[in-house]
Structure formats: C-alpha cells, structure tokens
Amino acid sequence: MDVLTDNSYLIIRILNQKKVEIYCFNQTNSTENIYTYPVCFVTHFIDINRMFILLSMFINIQELCTYHKLYLGKEILRANICINLEQLYIQS
C-alpha cells in the first residue's frame, strides 16, 4: 500500500513516565460510521511485549503500510529511551 493512500494515523503518548498509550485513528470516509473514535492501547513500559502482542492482533495495524509500521516501532523505541532517561517525550 502506498503511504499516501493509508487512511490511518497513530498518536503515541507517555503517561506519568510509566505507561505508553497508542491511539489508532482510522480516517475512512464511510457513510455508515460517522464517529471517528480512536482505538486505544495502554500498557506499562515494563510490560511492553504485551503491547506488541496486542498490536500484532489488531486488524487495523495489520493493514497499515510498512512505512507506518516502522514509524510506530521507532516511536515506541524513542518513548522507551525517554522514560529510561527521565526525559520528556515528544512524538516526531
């Protein structure tokens, strides 16, 4: 899938320097669904493997283009480094 045709985006947040939150937004133009609520995943960084298991089973993640999957992994790594160094994380 081309990056420009991917209708989803991700927001990653750090909560209390202990938890990671990932919000998955799907921007389809479906007339059946007027709501655009995100799907949210939350876990402690010490249990980050659980997050990866959940994300691997989530069908919308499976449909993301390779670029967005790599971006998600890079941002989770950056967030993990920020937590370990007690720094502020800002998603790029």
PDB file of N, CA, C and O in Angstrom:
ATOM      1  N   MET A   1       0.845  -1.174   0.000  1.00  0.00           N
ATOM      2  CA  MET A   1       0.000   0.000   0.000  1.00  0.00           C
ATOM      3  C   MET A   1       0.888   1.234   0.000  1.00  0.00           C
ATOM      4  O   MET A   1       1.888   1.277   0.717  1.00  0.00           O
ATOM      5  N   ASP A   2       0.547   2.204  -0.768  1.00  0.00           N
ATOM      6  CA  ASP A   2       1.291   3.442  -0.855  1.00  0.00           C
ATOM      7  C   ASP A   2       1.056   4.274   0.406  1.00  0.00           C
ATOM      8  O   ASP A   2      -0.043   4.262   0.959  1.00  0.00           O
ATOM      9  N   VAL A   3       2.067   4.987   0.855  1.00  0.00           N
ATOM     10  CA  VAL A   3       1.952   5.803   2.066  1.00  0.00           C
ATOM     11  C   VAL A   3       0.847   6.840   1.920  1.00  0.00           C
ATOM     12  O   VAL A   3       0.133   7.114   2.884  1.00  0.00           O
ATOM     13  N   LEU A   4       0.694   7.410   0.756  1.00  0.00           N
ATOM     14  CA  LEU A   4      -0.289   8.474   0.553  1.00  0.00           C
ATOM     15  C   LEU A   4      -1.723   7.960   0.604  1.00  0.00           C
ATOM     16  O   LEU A   4      -2.637   8.745   0.856  1.00  0.00           O
ATOM     17  N   THR A   5      -1.949   6.674   0.375  1.00  0.00           N
ATOM     18  CA  THR A   5      -3.298   6.139   0.403  1.00  0.00           C
ATOM     19  C   THR A   5      -3.664   5.522   1.745  1.00  0.00           C
ATOM     20  O   THR A   5      -4.787   5.048   1.914  1.00  0.00           O
ATOM     21  N   ASP A   6      -2.753   5.515   2.693  1.00  0.00           N
ATOM     22  CA  ASP A   6      -3.018   4.959   4.016  1.00  0.00           C
ATOM     23  C   ASP A   6      -3.932   5.924   4.764  1.00  0.00           C
ATOM     24  O   ASP A   6      -3.593   7.095   4.934  1.00  0.00           O
ATOM     25  N   ASN A   7      -5.090   5.438   5.213  1.00  0.00           N
ATOM     26  CA  ASN A   7      -6.091   6.294   5.839  1.00  0.00           C
ATOM     27  C   ASN A   7      -6.026   6.286   7.360  1.00  0.00           C
ATOM     28  O   ASN A   7      -6.963   6.756   8.004  1.00  0.00           O
ATOM     29  N   SER A   8      -4.986   5.783   7.941  1.00  0.00           N
ATOM     30  CA  SER A   8      -4.872   5.691   9.391  1.00  0.00           C
ATOM     31  C   SER A   8      -3.690   6.504   9.878  1.00  0.00           C
ATOM     32  O   SER A   8      -2.746   6.768   9.134  1.00  0.00           O
ATOM     33  N   TYR A   9      -3.758   6.901  11.152  1.00  0.00           N
ATOM     34  CA  TYR A   9      -2.599   7.529  11.773  1.00  0.00           C
ATOM     35  C   TYR A   9      -2.564   7.153  13.244  1.00  0.00           C
ATOM     36  O   TYR A   9      -3.556   6.690  13.806  1.00  0.00           O
ATOM     37  N   LEU A  10      -1.408   7.357  13.857  1.00  0.00           N
ATOM     38  CA  LEU A  10      -1.154   6.913  15.222  1.00  0.00           C
ATOM     39  C   LEU A  10      -0.683   8.079  16.081  1.00  0.00           C
ATOM     40  O   LEU A  10       0.075   8.934  15.625  1.00  0.00           O
ATOM     41  N   ILE A  11      -1.133   8.103  17.308  1.00  0.00           N
ATOM     42  CA  ILE A  11      -0.630   9.064  18.292  1.00  0.00           C
ATOM     43  C   ILE A  11      -0.083   8.264  19.462  1.00  0.00           C
ATOM     44  O   ILE A  11      -0.745   7.367  19.983  1.00  0.00           O
ATOM     45  N   ILE A  12       1.132   8.602  19.865  1.00  0.00           N
ATOM     46  CA  ILE A  12       1.798   7.899  20.969  1.00  0.00           C
ATOM     47  C   ILE A  12       2.029   8.896  22.090  1.00  0.00           C
ATOM     48  O   ILE A  12       2.555   9.987  21.865  1.00  0.00           O
ATOM     49  N   ARG A  13       1.634   8.518  23.299  1.00  0.00           N
ATOM     50  CA  ARG A  13       1.809   9.377  24.476  1.00  0.00           C
ATOM     51  C   ARG A  13       2.432   8.591  25.604  1.00  0.00           C
ATOM     52  O   ARG A  13       2.300   7.370  25.688  1.00  0.00           O
ATOM     53  N   ILE A  14       3.117   9.319  26.474  1.00  0.00           N
ATOM     54  CA  ILE A  14       3.663   8.740  27.707  1.00  0.00           C
ATOM     55  C   ILE A  14       2.840   9.302  28.864  1.00  0.00           C
ATOM     56  O   ILE A  14       2.610  10.508  28.946  1.00  0.00           O
ATOM     57  N   LEU A  15       2.406   8.429  29.741  1.00  0.00           N
ATOM     58  CA  LEU A  15       1.575   8.825  30.873  1.00  0.00           C
ATOM     59  C   LEU A  15       2.328   8.558  32.166  1.00  0.00           C
ATOM     60  O   LEU A  15       2.690   7.416  32.452  1.00  0.00           O
ATOM     61  N   ASN A  16       2.564   9.603  32.947  1.00  0.00           N
ATOM     62  CA  ASN A  16       3.218   9.504  34.253  1.00  0.00           C
ATOM     63  C   ASN A  16       4.595   8.842  34.205  1.00  0.00           C
ATOM     64  O   ASN A  16       5.018   8.222  35.181  1.00  0.00           O
ATOM     65  N   GLN A  17       5.286   8.968  33.090  1.00  0.00           N
ATOM     66  CA  GLN A  17       6.618   8.391  32.906  1.00  0.00           C
ATOM     67  C   GLN A  17       6.655   6.883  33.176  1.00  0.00           C
ATOM     68  O   GLN A  17       7.715   6.331  33.473  1.00  0.00           O
ATOM     69  N   LYS A  18       5.495   6.215  33.074  1.00  0.00           N
ATOM     70  CA  LYS A  18       5.437   4.781  33.333  1.00  0.00           C
ATOM     71  C   LYS A  18       4.677   4.010  32.269  1.00  0.00           C
ATOM     72  O   LYS A  18       4.978   2.842  32.026  1.00  0.00           O
ATOM     73  N   LYS A  19       3.706   4.633  31.634  1.00  0.00           N
ATOM     74  CA  LYS A  19       2.837   3.936  30.696  1.00  0.00           C
ATOM     75  C   LYS A  19       2.953   4.544  29.310  1.00  0.00           C
ATOM     76  O   LYS A  19       3.234   5.732  29.156  1.00  0.00           O
ATOM     77  N   VAL A  20       2.733   3.711  28.311  1.00  0.00           N
ATOM     78  CA  VAL A  20       2.662   4.184  26.940  1.00  0.00           C
ATOM     79  C   VAL A  20       1.220   4.005  26.467  1.00  0.00           C
ATOM     80  O   VAL A  20       0.592   2.977  26.717  1.00  0.00           O
ATOM     81  N   GLU A  21       0.714   5.022  25.784  1.00  0.00           N
ATOM     82  CA  GLU A  21      -0.615   4.975  25.188  1.00  0.00           C
ATOM     83  C   GLU A  21      -0.449   5.108  23.681  1.00  0.00           C
ATOM     84  O   GLU A  21       0.286   5.975  23.207  1.00  0.00           O
ATOM     85  N   ILE A  22      -1.122   4.262  22.939  1.00  0.00           N
ATOM     86  CA  ILE A  22      -1.111   4.352  21.486  1.00  0.00           C
ATOM     87  C   ILE A  22      -2.558   4.472  21.031  1.00  0.00           C
ATOM     88  O   ILE A  22      -3.389   3.615  21.332  1.00  0.00           O
ATOM     89  N   TYR A  23      -2.850   5.545  20.302  1.00  0.00           N
ATOM     90  CA  TYR A  23      -4.169   5.778  19.756  1.00  0.00           C
ATOM     91  C   TYR A  23      -4.119   5.549  18.255  1.00  0.00           C
ATOM     92  O   TYR A  23      -3.281   6.123  17.560  1.00  0.00           O
ATOM     93  N   CYS A  24      -5.012   4.717  17.762  1.00  0.00           N
ATOM     94  CA  CYS A  24      -5.071   4.411  16.331  1.00  0.00           C
ATOM     95  C   CYS A  24      -6.340   5.024  15.760  1.00  0.00           C
ATOM     96  O   CYS A  24      -7.447   4.650  16.146  1.00  0.00           O
ATOM     97  N   PHE A  25      -6.177   5.955  14.853  1.00  0.00           N
ATOM     98  CA  PHE A  25      -7.293   6.616  14.196  1.00  0.00           C
ATOM     99  C   PHE A  25      -7.414   6.078  12.777  1.00  0.00           C
ATOM    100  O   PHE A  25      -6.415   5.953  12.069  1.00  0.00           O
ATOM    101  N   ASN A  26      -8.622   5.763  12.368  1.00  0.00           N
ATOM    102  CA  ASN A  26      -8.876   5.319  11.005  1.00  0.00           C
ATOM    103  C   ASN A  26      -9.730   6.380  10.335  1.00  0.00           C
ATOM    104  O   ASN A  26     -10.848   6.644  10.779  1.00  0.00           O
ATOM    105  N   GLN A  27      -9.233   6.981   9.294  1.00  0.00           N
ATOM    106  CA  GLN A  27      -9.901   8.087   8.617  1.00  0.00           C
ATOM    107  C   GLN A  27     -10.612   7.635   7.351  1.00  0.00           C
ATOM    108  O   GLN A  27     -10.426   8.231   6.289  1.00  0.00           O
ATOM    109  N   THR A  28     -11.418   6.598   7.451  1.00  0.00           N
ATOM    110  CA  THR A  28     -12.170   6.170   6.280  1.00  0.00           C
ATOM    111  C   THR A  28     -13.349   7.108   6.077  1.00  0.00           C
ATOM    112  O   THR A  28     -13.867   7.689   7.031  1.00  0.00           O
ATOM    113  N   ASN A  29     -13.756   7.246   4.859  1.00  0.00           N
ATOM    114  CA  ASN A  29     -14.888   8.114   4.524  1.00  0.00           C
ATOM    115  C   ASN A  29     -16.172   7.321   4.405  1.00  0.00           C
ATOM    116  O   ASN A  29     -16.969   7.548   3.494  1.00  0.00           O
ATOM    117  N   SER A  30     -16.370   6.410   5.306  1.00  0.00           N
ATOM    118  CA  SER A  30     -17.554   5.563   5.276  1.00  0.00           C
ATOM    119  C   SER A  30     -18.779   6.344   5.727  1.00  0.00           C
ATOM    120  O   SER A  30     -18.733   7.054   6.732  1.00  0.00           O
ATOM    121  N   THR A  31     -19.856   6.216   4.996  1.00  0.00           N
ATOM    122  CA  THR A  31     -21.106   6.882   5.387  1.00  0.00           C
ATOM    123  C   THR A  31     -21.814   6.125   6.491  1.00  0.00           C
ATOM    124  O   THR A  31     -22.691   6.676   7.156  1.00  0.00           O
ATOM    125  N   GLU A  32     -21.443   4.859   6.699  1.00  0.00           N
ATOM    126  CA  GLU A  32     -22.064   4.053   7.746  1.00  0.00           C
ATOM    127  C   GLU A  32     -21.577   4.453   9.134  1.00  0.00           C
ATOM    128  O   GLU A  32     -22.323   4.325  10.105  1.00  0.00           O
ATOM    129  N   ASN A  33     -20.358   4.927   9.244  1.00  0.00           N
ATOM    130  CA  ASN A  33     -19.772   5.239  10.539  1.00  0.00           C
ATOM    131  C   ASN A  33     -19.447   6.728  10.597  1.00  0.00           C
ATOM    132  O   ASN A  33     -18.495   7.187   9.967  1.00  0.00           O
ATOM    133  N   ILE A  34     -20.237   7.472  11.350  1.00  0.00           N
ATOM    134  CA  ILE A  34     -19.998   8.914  11.449  1.00  0.00           C
ATOM    135  C   ILE A  34     -19.053   9.257  12.589  1.00  0.00           C
ATOM    136  O   ILE A  34     -18.626  10.405  12.709  1.00  0.00           O
ATOM    137  N   TYR A  35     -18.719   8.278  13.431  1.00  0.00           N
ATOM    138  CA  TYR A  35     -17.833   8.507  14.559  1.00  0.00           C
ATOM    139  C   TYR A  35     -16.409   8.124  14.187  1.00  0.00           C
ATOM    140  O   TYR A  35     -16.177   7.149  13.472  1.00  0.00           O
ATOM    141  N   THR A  36     -15.476   8.895  14.676  1.00  0.00           N
ATOM    142  CA  THR A  36     -14.073   8.602  14.398  1.00  0.00           C
ATOM    143  C   THR A  36     -13.308   8.437  15.706  1.00  0.00           C
ATOM    144  O   THR A  36     -12.253   9.042  15.899  1.00  0.00           O
ATOM    145  N   TYR A  37     -13.843   7.623  16.593  1.00  0.00           N
ATOM    146  CA  TYR A  37     -13.178   7.369  17.860  1.00  0.00           C
ATOM    147  C   TYR A  37     -11.925   6.538  17.625  1.00  0.00           C
ATOM    148  O   TYR A  37     -11.917   5.641  16.781  1.00  0.00           O
ATOM    149  N   PRO A  38     -10.866   6.837  18.373  1.00  0.00           N
ATOM    150  CA  PRO A  38      -9.656   6.019  18.207  1.00  0.00           C
ATOM    151  C   PRO A  38      -9.748   4.709  18.975  1.00  0.00           C
ATOM    152  O   PRO A  38     -10.509   4.582  19.935  1.00  0.00           O
ATOM    153  N   VAL A  39      -8.972   3.760  18.541  1.00  0.00           N
ATOM    154  CA  VAL A  39      -8.753   2.539  19.315  1.00  0.00           C
ATOM    155  C   VAL A  39      -7.513   2.819  20.152  1.00  0.00           C
ATOM    156  O   VAL A  39      -6.498   3.280  19.630  1.00  0.00           O
ATOM    157  N   CYS A  40      -7.596   2.542  21.446  1.00  0.00           N
ATOM    158  CA  CYS A  40      -6.516   2.909  22.364  1.00  0.00           C
ATOM    159  C   CYS A  40      -5.917   1.664  23.012  1.00  0.00           C
ATOM    160  O   CYS A  40      -6.631   0.761  23.448  1.00  0.00           O
ATOM    161  N   PHE A  41      -4.585   1.645  23.061  1.00  0.00           N
ATOM    162  CA  PHE A  41      -3.843   0.595  23.751  1.00  0.00           C
ATOM    163  C   PHE A  41      -2.998   1.262  24.825  1.00  0.00           C
ATOM    164  O   PHE A  41      -2.315   2.250  24.555  1.00  0.00           O
ATOM    165  N   VAL A  42      -3.040   0.725  26.043  1.00  0.00           N
ATOM    166  CA  VAL A  42      -2.269   1.287  27.152  1.00  0.00           C
ATOM    167  C   VAL A  42      -1.578   0.150  27.883  1.00  0.00           C
ATOM    168  O   VAL A  42      -2.193  -0.878  28.166  1.00  0.00           O
ATOM    169  N   THR A  43      -0.297   0.333  28.188  1.00  0.00           N
ATOM    170  CA  THR A  43       0.437  -0.659  28.976  1.00  0.00           C
ATOM    171  C   THR A  43       1.602   0.017  29.683  1.00  0.00           C
ATOM    172  O   THR A  43       2.043   1.095  29.284  1.00  0.00           O
ATOM    173  N   HIS A  44       2.096  -0.625  30.735  1.00  0.00           N
ATOM    174  CA  HIS A  44       3.314  -0.168  31.389  1.00  0.00           C
ATOM    175  C   HIS A  44       4.503  -0.508  30.505  1.00  0.00           C
ATOM    176  O   HIS A  44       4.480  -1.506  29.786  1.00  0.00           O
ATOM    177  N   PHE A  45       5.535   0.313  30.556  1.00  0.00           N
ATOM    178  CA  PHE A  45       6.697   0.041  29.734  1.00  0.00           C
ATOM    179  C   PHE A  45       7.422  -1.235  30.142  1.00  0.00           C
ATOM    180  O   PHE A  45       8.102  -1.850  29.320  1.00  0.00           O
ATOM    181  N   ILE A  46       7.285  -1.637  31.397  1.00  0.00           N
ATOM    182  CA  ILE A  46       7.930  -2.888  31.796  1.00  0.00           C
ATOM    183  C   ILE A  46       7.230  -4.091  31.163  1.00  0.00           C
ATOM    184  O   ILE A  46       7.808  -5.176  31.103  1.00  0.00           O
ATOM    185  N   ASP A  47       5.982  -3.913  30.686  1.00  0.00           N
ATOM    186  CA  ASP A  47       5.229  -4.970  30.005  1.00  0.00           C
ATOM    187  C   ASP A  47       5.032  -4.637  28.524  1.00  0.00           C
ATOM    188  O   ASP A  47       3.991  -4.961  27.954  1.00  0.00           O
ATOM    189  N   ILE A  48       6.012  -3.999  27.902  1.00  0.00           N
ATOM    190  CA  ILE A  48       5.857  -3.530  26.529  1.00  0.00           C
ATOM    191  C   ILE A  48       5.630  -4.674  25.548  1.00  0.00           C
ATOM    192  O   ILE A  48       5.029  -4.462  24.494  1.00  0.00           O
ATOM    193  N   ASN A  49       6.093  -5.879  25.866  1.00  0.00           N
ATOM    194  CA  ASN A  49       5.852  -7.022  24.978  1.00  0.00           C
ATOM    195  C   ASN A  49       4.366  -7.316  24.832  1.00  0.00           C
ATOM    196  O   ASN A  49       3.927  -7.776  23.778  1.00  0.00           O
ATOM    197  N   ARG A  50       3.589  -7.057  25.877  1.00  0.00           N
ATOM    198  CA  ARG A  50       2.136  -7.232  25.785  1.00  0.00           C
ATOM    199  C   ARG A  50       1.544  -6.272  24.763  1.00  0.00           C
ATOM    200  O   ARG A  50       0.609  -6.623  24.043  1.00  0.00           O
ATOM    201  N   MET A  51       2.086  -5.067  24.701  1.00  0.00           N
ATOM    202  CA  MET A  51       1.623  -4.085  23.719  1.00  0.00           C
ATOM    203  C   MET A  51       1.868  -4.604  22.309  1.00  0.00           C
ATOM    204  O   MET A  51       1.000  -4.495  21.442  1.00  0.00           O
ATOM    205  N   PHE A  52       3.051  -5.168  22.080  1.00  0.00           N
ATOM    206  CA  PHE A  52       3.369  -5.683  20.751  1.00  0.00           C
ATOM    207  C   PHE A  52       2.462  -6.845  20.370  1.00  0.00           C
ATOM    208  O   PHE A  52       2.078  -6.973  19.208  1.00  0.00           O
ATOM    209  N   ILE A  53       2.117  -7.691  21.333  1.00  0.00           N
ATOM    210  CA  ILE A  53       1.212  -8.811  21.059  1.00  0.00           C
ATOM    211  C   ILE A  53      -0.173  -8.284  20.691  1.00  0.00           C
ATOM    212  O   ILE A  53      -0.775  -8.745  19.722  1.00  0.00           O
ATOM    213  N   LEU A  54      -0.678  -7.324  21.459  1.00  0.00           N
ATOM    214  CA  LEU A  54      -1.983  -6.735  21.154  1.00  0.00           C
ATOM    215  C   LEU A  54      -1.989  -6.066  19.785  1.00  0.00           C
ATOM    216  O   LEU A  54      -2.916  -6.252  18.997  1.00  0.00           O
ATOM    217  N   LEU A  55      -0.950  -5.288  19.509  1.00  0.00           N
ATOM    218  CA  LEU A  55      -0.885  -4.592  18.220  1.00  0.00           C
ATOM    219  C   LEU A  55      -0.814  -5.577  17.059  1.00  0.00           C
ATOM    220  O   LEU A  55      -1.391  -5.326  16.001  1.00  0.00           O
ATOM    221  N   SER A  56      -0.116  -6.690  17.243  1.00  0.00           N
ATOM    222  CA  SER A  56       0.001  -7.662  16.153  1.00  0.00           C
ATOM    223  C   SER A  56      -1.337  -8.325  15.838  1.00  0.00           C
ATOM    224  O   SER A  56      -1.548  -8.778  14.713  1.00  0.00           O
ATOM    225  N   MET A  57      -2.237  -8.386  16.809  1.00  0.00           N
ATOM    226  CA  MET A  57      -3.548  -8.999  16.588  1.00  0.00           C
ATOM    227  C   MET A  57      -4.591  -8.000  16.085  1.00  0.00           C
ATOM    228  O   MET A  57      -5.639  -8.405  15.581  1.00  0.00           O
ATOM    229  N   PHE A  58      -4.320  -6.714  16.216  1.00  0.00           N
ATOM    230  CA  PHE A  58      -5.281  -5.674  15.831  1.00  0.00           C
ATOM    231  C   PHE A  58      -5.297  -5.537  14.314  1.00  0.00           C
ATOM    232  O   PHE A  58      -4.273  -5.227  13.705  1.00  0.00           O
ATOM    233  N   ILE A  59      -6.444  -5.764  13.711  1.00  0.00           N
ATOM    234  CA  ILE A  59      -6.563  -5.834  12.254  1.00  0.00           C
ATOM    235  C   ILE A  59      -6.154  -4.533  11.568  1.00  0.00           C
ATOM    236  O   ILE A  59      -5.573  -4.579  10.483  1.00  0.00           O
ATOM    237  N   ASN A  60      -6.439  -3.378  12.162  1.00  0.00           N
ATOM    238  CA  ASN A  60      -6.069  -2.112  11.511  1.00  0.00           C
ATOM    239  C   ASN A  60      -4.563  -1.912  11.464  1.00  0.00           C
ATOM    240  O   ASN A  60      -4.059  -1.281  10.535  1.00  0.00           O
ATOM    241  N   ILE A  61      -3.836  -2.431  12.439  1.00  0.00           N
ATOM    242  CA  ILE A  61      -2.378  -2.348  12.404  1.00  0.00           C
ATOM    243  C   ILE A  61      -1.851  -3.228  11.276  1.00  0.00           C
ATOM    244  O   ILE A  61      -0.910  -2.852  10.577  1.00  0.00           O
ATOM    245  N   GLN A  62      -2.455  -4.392  11.101  1.00  0.00           N
ATOM    246  CA  GLN A  62      -2.027  -5.293  10.038  1.00  0.00           C
ATOM    247  C   GLN A  62      -2.216  -4.664   8.660  1.00  0.00           C
ATOM    248  O   GLN A  62      -1.495  -5.002   7.721  1.00  0.00           O
ATOM    249  N   GLU A  63      -3.176  -3.754   8.531  1.00  0.00           N
ATOM    250  CA  GLU A  63      -3.449  -3.117   7.249  1.00  0.00           C
ATOM    251  C   GLU A  63      -2.613  -1.863   7.007  1.00  0.00           C
ATOM    252  O   GLU A  63      -2.661  -1.289   5.919  1.00  0.00           O
ATOM    253  N   LEU A  64      -1.851  -1.434   8.007  1.00  0.00           N
ATOM    254  CA  LEU A  64      -1.004  -0.255   7.814  1.00  0.00           C
ATOM    255  C   LEU A  64       0.102  -0.553   6.812  1.00  0.00           C
ATOM    256  O   LEU A  64       0.532  -1.697   6.661  1.00  0.00           O
ATOM    257  N   CYS A  65       0.544   0.476   6.142  1.00  0.00           N
ATOM    258  CA  CYS A  65       1.660   0.306   5.221  1.00  0.00           C
ATOM    259  C   CYS A  65       2.945   0.075   6.031  1.00  0.00           C
ATOM    260  O   CYS A  65       3.006   0.382   7.222  1.00  0.00           O
ATOM    261  N   THR A  66       3.946  -0.459   5.374  1.00  0.00           N
ATOM    262  CA  THR A  66       5.217  -0.774   6.031  1.00  0.00           C
ATOM    263  C   THR A  66       5.833   0.470   6.649  1.00  0.00           C
ATOM    264  O   THR A  66       6.390   0.401   7.744  1.00  0.00           O
ATOM    265  N   TYR A  67       5.744   1.597   5.971  1.00  0.00           N
ATOM    266  CA  TYR A  67       6.291   2.850   6.484  1.00  0.00           C
ATOM    267  C   TYR A  67       5.705   3.179   7.856  1.00  0.00           C
ATOM    268  O   TYR A  67       6.446   3.534   8.773  1.00  0.00           O
ATOM    269  N   HIS A  68       4.381   3.066   8.010  1.00  0.00           N
ATOM    270  CA  HIS A  68       3.757   3.390   9.292  1.00  0.00           C
ATOM    271  C   HIS A  68       4.098   2.367  10.373  1.00  0.00           C
ATOM    272  O   HIS A  68       4.226   2.729  11.542  1.00  0.00           O
ATOM    273  N   LYS A  69       4.247   1.111  10.004  1.00  0.00           N
ATOM    274  CA  LYS A  69       4.652   0.098  10.987  1.00  0.00           C
ATOM    275  C   LYS A  69       6.061   0.379  11.504  1.00  0.00           C
ATOM    276  O   LYS A  69       6.321   0.277  12.703  1.00  0.00           O
ATOM    277  N   LEU A  70       6.959   0.729  10.601  1.00  0.00           N
ATOM    278  CA  LEU A  70       8.325   1.074  11.021  1.00  0.00           C
ATOM    279  C   LEU A  70       8.328   2.342  11.870  1.00  0.00           C
ATOM    280  O   LEU A  70       9.066   2.433  12.851  1.00  0.00           O
ATOM    281  N   TYR A  71       7.513   3.311  11.498  1.00  0.00           N
ATOM    282  CA  TYR A  71       7.393   4.551  12.265  1.00  0.00           C
ATOM    283  C   TYR A  71       6.915   4.244  13.684  1.00  0.00           C
ATOM    284  O   TYR A  71       7.451   4.792  14.647  1.00  0.00           O
ATOM    285  N   LEU A  72       5.922   3.383  13.821  1.00  0.00           N
ATOM    286  CA  LEU A  72       5.395   3.016  15.134  1.00  0.00           C
ATOM    287  C   LEU A  72       6.485   2.393  15.997  1.00  0.00           C
ATOM    288  O   LEU A  72       6.633   2.753  17.165  1.00  0.00           O
ATOM    289  N   GLY A  73       7.247   1.463  15.432  1.00  0.00           N
ATOM    290  CA  GLY A  73       8.341   0.840  16.174  1.00  0.00           C
ATOM    291  C   GLY A  73       9.394   1.846  16.600  1.00  0.00           C
ATOM    292  O   GLY A  73       9.889   1.793  17.726  1.00  0.00           O
ATOM    293  N   LYS A  74       9.740   2.768  15.702  1.00  0.00           N
ATOM    294  CA  LYS A  74      10.736   3.799  16.016  1.00  0.00           C
ATOM    295  C   LYS A  74      10.248   4.696  17.148  1.00  0.00           C
ATOM    296  O   LYS A  74      11.018   5.029  18.048  1.00  0.00           O
ATOM    297  N   GLU A  75       8.996   5.086  17.112  1.00  0.00           N
ATOM    298  CA  GLU A  75       8.459   5.971  18.150  1.00  0.00           C
ATOM    299  C   GLU A  75       8.332   5.260  19.495  1.00  0.00           C
ATOM    300  O   GLU A  75       8.557   5.881  20.534  1.00  0.00           O
ATOM    301  N   ILE A  76       7.983   3.990  19.501  1.00  0.00           N
ATOM    302  CA  ILE A  76       7.930   3.239  20.764  1.00  0.00           C
ATOM    303  C   ILE A  76       9.335   3.137  21.354  1.00  0.00           C
ATOM    304  O   ILE A  76       9.502   3.271  22.566  1.00  0.00           O
ATOM    305  N   LEU A  77      10.338   2.905  20.523  1.00  0.00           N
ATOM    306  CA  LEU A  77      11.730   2.868  20.990  1.00  0.00           C
ATOM    307  C   LEU A  77      12.141   4.227  21.555  1.00  0.00           C
ATOM    308  O   LEU A  77      12.748   4.288  22.624  1.00  0.00           O
ATOM    309  N   ARG A  78      11.823   5.314  20.855  1.00  0.00           N
ATOM    310  CA  ARG A  78      12.164   6.652  21.343  1.00  0.00           C
ATOM    311  C   ARG A  78      11.485   6.935  22.684  1.00  0.00           C
ATOM    312  O   ARG A  78      12.102   7.493  23.591  1.00  0.00           O
ATOM    313  N   ALA A  79      10.209   6.546  22.805  1.00  0.00           N
ATOM    314  CA  ALA A  79       9.480   6.756  24.058  1.00  0.00           C
ATOM    315  C   ALA A  79      10.122   5.969  25.190  1.00  0.00           C
ATOM    316  O   ALA A  79      10.237   6.467  26.310  1.00  0.00           O
ATOM    317  N   ASN A  80      10.540   4.742  24.903  1.00  0.00           N
ATOM    318  CA  ASN A  80      11.200   3.913  25.906  1.00  0.00           C
ATOM    319  C   ASN A  80      12.501   4.555  26.363  1.00  0.00           C
ATOM    320  O   ASN A  80      12.790   4.572  27.559  1.00  0.00           O
ATOM    321  N   ILE A  81      13.280   5.076  25.447  1.00  0.00           N
ATOM    322  CA  ILE A  81      14.534   5.757  25.800  1.00  0.00           C
ATOM    323  C   ILE A  81      14.242   6.980  26.666  1.00  0.00           C
ATOM    324  O   ILE A  81      14.943   7.227  27.647  1.00  0.00           O
ATOM    325  N   CYS A  82      13.223   7.739  26.313  1.00  0.00           N
ATOM    326  CA  CYS A  82      12.869   8.932  27.099  1.00  0.00           C
ATOM    327  C   CYS A  82      12.465   8.565  28.525  1.00  0.00           C
ATOM    328  O   CYS A  82      12.832   9.260  29.472  1.00  0.00           O
ATOM    329  N   ILE A  83      11.717   7.489  28.680  1.00  0.00           N
ATOM    330  CA  ILE A  83      11.324   7.065  30.028  1.00  0.00           C
ATOM    331  C   ILE A  83      12.545   6.640  30.828  1.00  0.00           C
ATOM    332  O   ILE A  83      12.692   7.020  31.989  1.00  0.00           O
ATOM    333  N   ASN A  84      13.423   5.854  30.214  1.00  0.00           N
ATOM    334  CA  ASN A  84      14.619   5.383  30.921  1.00  0.00           C
ATOM    335  C   ASN A  84      15.554   6.526  31.306  1.00  0.00           C
ATOM    336  O   ASN A  84      16.223   6.455  32.337  1.00  0.00           O
ATOM    337  N   LEU A  85      15.606   7.575  30.492  1.00  0.00           N
ATOM    338  CA  LEU A  85      16.464   8.726  30.792  1.00  0.00           C
ATOM    339  C   LEU A  85      15.734   9.841  31.521  1.00  0.00           C
ATOM    340  O   LEU A  85      16.295  10.910  31.766  1.00  0.00           O
ATOM    341  N   GLU A  86      14.463   9.580  31.868  1.00  0.00           N
ATOM    342  CA  GLU A  86      13.611  10.556  32.552  1.00  0.00           C
ATOM    343  C   GLU A  86      13.553  11.885  31.789  1.00  0.00           C
ATOM    344  O   GLU A  86      13.668  12.963  32.371  1.00  0.00           O
ATOM    345  N   GLN A  87      13.371  11.772  30.479  1.00  0.00           N
ATOM    346  CA  GLN A  87      13.272  12.929  29.600  1.00  0.00           C
ATOM    347  C   GLN A  87      11.840  13.056  29.100  1.00  0.00           C
ATOM    348  O   GLN A  87      11.064  12.103  29.167  1.00  0.00           O
ATOM    349  N   LEU A  88      11.498  14.232  28.603  1.00  0.00           N
ATOM    350  CA  LEU A  88      10.196  14.488  28.016  1.00  0.00           C
ATOM    351  C   LEU A  88      10.131  13.856  26.626  1.00  0.00           C
ATOM    352  O   LEU A  88      11.050  14.044  25.829  1.00  0.00           O
ATOM    353  N   TYR A  89       9.081  13.122  26.320  1.00  0.00           N
ATOM    354  CA  TYR A  89       8.912  12.520  25.001  1.00  0.00           C
ATOM    355  C   TYR A  89       7.960  13.366  24.182  1.00  0.00           C
ATOM    356  O   TYR A  89       6.869  13.703  24.642  1.00  0.00           O
ATOM    357  N   ILE A  90       8.362  13.707  22.989  1.00  0.00           N
ATOM    358  CA  ILE A  90       7.510  14.416  22.031  1.00  0.00           C
ATOM    359  C   ILE A  90       7.546  13.625  20.741  1.00  0.00           C
ATOM    360  O   ILE A  90       8.613  13.401  20.170  1.00  0.00           O
ATOM    361  N   GLN A  91       6.368  13.197  20.275  1.00  0.00           N
ATOM    362  CA  GLN A  91       6.299  12.408  19.057  1.00  0.00           C
ATOM    363  C   GLN A  91       6.713  13.245  17.863  1.00  0.00           C
ATOM    364  O   GLN A  91       6.267  14.381  17.702  1.00  0.00           O
ATOM    365  N   SER A  92       7.579  12.669  17.017  1.00  0.00           N
ATOM    366  CA  SER A  92       8.035  13.419  15.835  1.00  0.00           C
ATOM    367  C   SER A  92       7.174  13.145  14.644  1.00  0.00           C
ATOM    368  O   SER A  92       7.416  13.692  13.568  1.00  0.00           O
TER     369      SER A  92
END
